[in-house]
């Protein structure tokens, strides 16, 4: 019952906040964030749904592919941030890889990640959406990694984490993690960037949530709220 109530409250909050944001943009309120929404130099945000095409990412026991869930969260995230007045771009909006060369899958993945990095470097900040997986099924909860190359990346990660906990996962105790060389984009990005592991495909209860369209929108809303708070 508590979970159902929290879900209803979050859905109502999404409607109310989106409505308020539309009115804010329309009326040109002179608040700092509202001013940003009416200017052509609004912050350029890149949303990166991880994997895609031949690269499915992690796979759940029921065959659910990470690439599908990444896009399912990223699309409503794009829409929310656009309503907020930010200039939003996606690395992909369909089930594709971004490679421009390569014959083998490995070569195509290398080309793909290099092209993503070029887009990251052209944005004011990047939010990369992924899903987690572990050998033990008890682990759950959103975890956020940040680029160690800019202090702002950690600030952004902290802001998004706070909103995910406040709006969606009050029992989440996962700390922020600094991206290492194992995460290519975070390791090479010179612009603020975070990677959001929305949940664990290896946890059956969390997998069921991640596959639910309402929960996907709630996750997108929490991340969007974190980005807005950061600015």
C-alpha positions as CSV (number, residue, x, y, z in Angstrom):
1,X,0.0,0.0,0.0
2,X,2.8,2.4,0.8
3,X,4.5,1.8,-2.5
4,X,1.2,2.3,-4.4
5,X,0.6,5.5,-2.5
6,X,4.2,6.8,-3.2
7,X,3.7,5.9,-6.9
8,X,0.5,7.8,-7.1
9,X,2.0,10.8,-5.3
10,X,5.0,10.8,-7.7
11,X,2.7,10.6,-10.7
12,X,0.7,13.6,-9.5
13,X,3.9,15.5,-8.8
14,X,5.0,14.9,-12.4
15,X,1.8,16.3,-13.8
16,X,1.8,19.3,-11.5
17,X,5.5,20.1,-12.0
18,X,5.2,19.7,-15.8
19,X,2.2,22.0,-15.8
20,X,4.0,24.6,-13.7
21,X,7.0,24.4,-15.9
22,X,4.9,25.0,-19.1
23,X,3.3,28.0,-17.5
24,X,6.7,29.3,-16.4
25,X,8.0,29.2,-19.9
26,X,4.9,30.7,-21.3
27,X,4.7,33.6,-18.9
28,X,8.5,34.3,-18.9
29,X,8.9,34.5,-15.2
30,X,12.1,36.4,-14.3
31,X,13.5,33.8,-12.1
32,X,17.1,32.7,-13.0
33,X,16.0,29.3,-14.2
34,X,13.0,30.7,-16.1
35,X,15.2,33.2,-17.9
36,X,17.4,30.3,-19.0
37,X,14.3,28.6,-20.6
38,X,13.6,31.7,-22.8
39,X,17.1,32.2,-24.1
40,X,18.8,30.7,-27.1
41,X,21.8,30.0,-25.0
42,X,20.0,27.5,-22.7
43,X,22.2,24.8,-21.3
44,X,22.9,22.1,-23.8
45,X,22.2,18.8,-22.2
46,X,23.1,15.4,-23.8
47,X,21.2,12.3,-22.8
48,X,23.1,9.1,-23.6
49,X,21.0,5.9,-23.6
50,X,23.7,3.3,-23.2
51,X,24.3,0.6,-25.8
52,X,21.9,0.0,-28.7
53,X,21.6,-1.9,-32.0
54,X,23.9,-5.0,-32.0
55,X,25.2,-4.0,-28.5
56,X,22.4,-5.0,-26.2
57,X,24.3,-4.4,-23.0
58,X,23.4,-6.5,-19.9
59,X,20.7,-9.1,-20.2
60,X,18.2,-10.1,-17.5
61,X,17.3,-13.7,-16.8
62,X,14.0,-13.2,-18.7
63,X,15.8,-11.9,-21.8
64,X,15.2,-8.2,-21.1
65,X,18.0,-6.2,-22.7
66,X,19.6,-3.2,-21.0
67,X,19.5,-1.2,-24.2
68,X,15.7,-1.3,-24.2
69,X,15.3,0.0,-20.7
70,X,18.0,2.7,-21.2
71,X,16.0,4.1,-24.0
72,X,12.7,3.7,-22.2
73,X,14.0,6.0,-19.4
74,X,15.9,8.4,-21.7
75,X,13.0,9.4,-23.9
76,X,10.7,10.7,-21.1
77,X,13.8,12.3,-19.6
78,X,14.4,14.1,-22.9
79,X,10.8,15.3,-22.9
80,X,10.9,16.6,-19.3
81,X,14.1,18.5,-19.8
82,X,12.8,20.0,-23.0
83,X,9.7,21.2,-21.2
84,X,12.0,22.7,-18.6
85,X,13.5,24.8,-21.3
86,X,16.9,23.2,-21.8
87,X,18.4,22.4,-25.2
88,X,18.4,18.6,-25.2
89,X,20.1,16.2,-27.6
90,X,20.3,12.4,-27.5
91,X,23.1,10.2,-28.6
92,X,20.3,7.9,-29.9
93,X,16.5,8.0,-29.9
94,X,16.1,4.6,-31.5
95,X,17.7,1.1,-31.3
96,X,20.9,1.8,-33.1
97,X,24.7,1.9,-32.6
98,X,26.5,5.1,-33.4
99,X,29.5,3.5,-35.2
100,X,30.6,5.1,-38.4
101,X,33.2,2.4,-39.2
102,X,34.2,-1.1,-38.3
103,X,33.4,-4.6,-39.5
104,X,33.5,-6.7,-36.3
105,X,31.3,-6.0,-33.3
106,X,34.3,-5.0,-31.3
107,X,35.4,-2.5,-34.0
108,X,31.8,-1.1,-34.2
109,X,31.7,-0.7,-30.4
110,X,35.0,1.2,-30.5
111,X,33.7,3.5,-33.2
112,X,30.4,3.9,-31.3
113,X,32.0,5.0,-28.0
114,X,34.4,7.4,-29.8
115,X,31.4,9.1,-31.5
116,X,29.5,9.3,-28.2
117,X,32.5,11.0,-26.6
118,X,32.6,13.6,-29.4
119,X,29.0,14.4,-28.5
120,X,29.8,14.5,-24.8
121,X,32.5,17.0,-25.4
122,X,30.1,19.3,-27.4
123,X,27.5,19.4,-24.6
124,X,27.4,21.5,-21.4
125,X,26.7,18.3,-19.4
126,X,25.8,14.7,-20.1
127,X,23.6,12.2,-18.4
128,X,24.2,8.6,-19.5
129,X,21.5,6.1,-18.6
130,X,22.3,2.5,-17.9
131,X,21.2,-0.5,-15.9
132,X,23.2,-2.6,-13.4
133,X,23.6,-6.3,-13.1
134,X,25.4,-8.5,-10.5
135,X,26.0,-12.1,-9.9
136,X,24.1,-12.0,-6.5
137,X,20.4,-11.1,-6.8
138,X,19.9,-9.3,-3.6
139,X,21.4,-6.0,-4.6
140,X,19.1,-3.2,-5.7
141,X,18.9,0.6,-6.1
142,X,20.0,3.4,-8.4
143,X,23.8,4.1,-8.3
144,X,25.4,7.1,-9.9
145,X,28.9,7.4,-11.2
146,X,30.6,10.7,-12.0
147,X,33.5,11.8,-14.1
148,X,36.6,12.6,-12.0
149,X,37.8,15.2,-14.5
150,X,35.5,18.0,-13.3
151,X,34.2,19.0,-9.9
152,X,30.8,19.8,-11.4
153,X,30.3,16.2,-12.3
154,X,30.3,15.2,-8.6
155,X,27.9,18.1,-7.8
156,X,25.6,17.0,-10.6
157,X,25.7,13.4,-9.4
158,X,24.9,14.4,-5.8
159,X,22.0,16.5,-7.0
160,X,20.5,13.7,-9.0
161,X,21.1,11.2,-6.2
162,X,19.3,13.4,-3.7
163,X,16.2,13.6,-6.0
164,X,16.1,9.9,-6.7
165,X,16.1,9.2,-3.0
166,X,13.6,11.9,-2.1
167,X,11.1,11.1,-4.9
168,X,11.6,7.4,-5.6
169,X,13.9,5.3,-3.4
170,X,13.9,6.5,0.2
171,X,15.7,3.3,1.3
172,X,18.5,3.7,-1.2
173,X,21.9,4.0,0.7
174,X,24.2,3.7,-2.3
175,X,27.0,6.2,-2.3
176,X,28.2,8.1,-5.3
177,X,31.1,6.4,-7.2
178,X,33.9,8.1,-9.0
179,X,34.3,6.8,-12.5
180,X,37.5,4.8,-13.2
181,X,39.2,4.0,-16.5
182,X,36.8,1.0,-16.8
183,X,34.1,3.5,-17.8
184,X,35.5,5.0,-21.0
185,X,33.2,8.0,-21.4
186,X,33.5,9.1,-17.7
187,X,37.3,8.6,-17.8
188,X,37.7,10.7,-21.0
189,X,35.0,13.4,-20.6
190,X,36.3,16.9,-19.9
191,X,32.7,18.2,-19.6
192,X,30.5,17.5,-16.6
193,X,29.1,14.0,-17.0
194,X,27.3,11.4,-14.9
195,X,26.3,7.8,-15.5
196,X,23.0,6.7,-13.8
197,X,22.7,3.0,-13.2
198,X,18.9,3.0,-12.7
199,X,18.6,-0.4,-11.1
200,X,19.7,-4.0,-11.1
201,X,18.5,-6.4,-13.8
202,X,19.6,-9.2,-11.6
203,X,17.1,-8.3,-8.9
204,X,13.7,-9.7,-9.9
205,X,11.7,-7.1,-7.9
206,X,13.6,-4.2,-9.3
207,X,13.5,-5.7,-12.8
208,X,9.8,-5.7,-12.6
209,X,9.8,-2.0,-11.8
210,X,12.3,-1.1,-14.5
211,X,10.1,-2.8,-17.1
212,X,7.1,-0.8,-15.9
213,X,6.3,2.3,-18.0
214,X,5.1,4.3,-15.0
215,X,8.2,3.6,-13.0
216,X,10.3,4.5,-16.1
217,X,8.7,7.9,-16.2
218,X,9.1,8.3,-12.4
219,X,12.8,7.5,-12.8
220,X,13.1,10.0,-15.6
221,X,11.3,12.7,-13.5
222,X,13.7,12.1,-10.5
223,X,16.7,12.5,-12.8
224,X,15.3,15.6,-14.5
225,X,14.5,17.1,-11.1
226,X,18.2,16.5,-10.1
227,X,19.4,18.2,-13.2
228,X,17.1,21.2,-12.7
229,X,18.3,21.5,-9.0
230,X,21.9,21.4,-10.2
231,X,21.3,24.4,-12.4
